[in-house]
């Protein structure tokens, strides 16, 4: 495949296939693993996001081949960037990509921290809910902490607002509660999403690429998570299970 790839390691727990249309990410999240993996600084990684070379042409060929092969594995946008970079307002690569997924009937899922900006493609996804899912990352309820850890990502209310609208449109929704920075704030977010009934699947993972500002009793936290999510669809990532003393 030319641009779609099979994730490895921790990423494989989230999706069997993935694609990134952009290089770099303007959100500047302090826990991001990508700058180190690319041997660049977080500042350089966030400074100048740009489209990948021939992204749409390469995606077209990959989706055609997946369709012909009858490969129904879901493709995630994105692990190493955000599909709704500010530059996407102008380039609209994500919308072009969604149109191609629909054309070749390949299932896909979105993972974004852009909040309401992602609503510009709600019409396409709402017309084909059988092919798509919509996900966002939720980490913190404290706006001061949020501004420090995710300085240029959309705010909490913007992300929740987008979740509400995608869910109301009949699209399956999911939330990545990763990384857990403050357990109490994560639990508060989980409770809210359960009570609001706007999330179909929950995924929870620990902090791996930065030092948490709070001491975390992972075993106790995991017990509380399972209590809150009883009867819900959820995935606990292997690193969190290990930190809690469990065997994945």
TAWO-V476933 format. One record per helix or strand. SS is the DSSP state (alpha for helix, beta for strand). FROM is the first residue (numbers start at 0). LEN is the number of residues. If there is no record, write none. Layout:
BEGIN
SS:FROM:LEN / SS:FROM:LEN
END
This chain:
BEGIN
beta:4:1 / alpha:8:5 / beta:16:2 / beta:21:2 / alpha:33:4 / alpha:41:6 / beta:49:2 / alpha:54:15 / beta:74:3 / alpha:87:4 / alpha:92:11 / beta:107:5 / alpha:114:12 / beta:131:6 / alpha:142:7 / alpha:155:13 / beta:171:9 / alpha:182:14 / beta:200:6 / alpha:217:11 / beta:233:3 / alpha:237:6
END
